[in-house]
Amino acid sequence: ETPGPSSGARGRRTSQLIQESCGMDADGSTHSAVEETVESKMYLVDLAGSERITRSGAVGERLSEACTINQALLALGNVIDALCEKSRTHIPYRDHVLTRILRHALGGNSRTLMVACVSPCDLDVSETLNTMRYASRARNIKNMPTKNTKHSGPSSEEAMLMVLNLKAENETLRAEAEALRTELFELQASLAT
């Protein structure tokens, strides 16, 4: 038995929530010609904390679990460092499965929030400081998120044909309006005399 948590697995947990919503007009009706779909993804990741093997006394399965967790956190830390340095051209997303999964959440079109859990205990000061440094580096990532929209509706050829038809209809209606206006002036002139 190790001094660390005794119950449950210490691995990481990753969940992804995807929400798609269709565009609506101000009155609540959907768009008629072109429909806009907004897609949102939320990643919820619970990372187990890193631990010093010598301090925890982990052996066997706990030792391999701790090594895997530390590798994931190291790979994530390398990605965070690379994203914070604008001069770097290569971001090592492919170094670990976790960083591949979180690629879009870290350096993509997203807003990222990191919650760091620390211990107030004097014995955990070094782990607390490391966690705070890690979270501080993550805070320095600057993303410029934009709205993810998918437009569905007519293709460009269909849209061009629709525009041409509407222009022709518009010209016809203008000609009819002008003819009615002329007829109205003639009727007003005949009534005035």
Protein Blocks (a to p, Z undefined) as FASTA:
>chain_A
ZZbdfedcfbdcddddddddddddfkopacfklccddddddddddddddddfklnopghj
lmmmmmmmmmmmmmmmmmmmmmmmmkbmbdcfklpmklmmmmmmmmmccdddddddddfb
fklmmmmmmmmmmmmmmmmpccddddddddedddfklmmmmmmmmmmmmmmmmmmmmmmm
mmmmmmmmmmmZZ
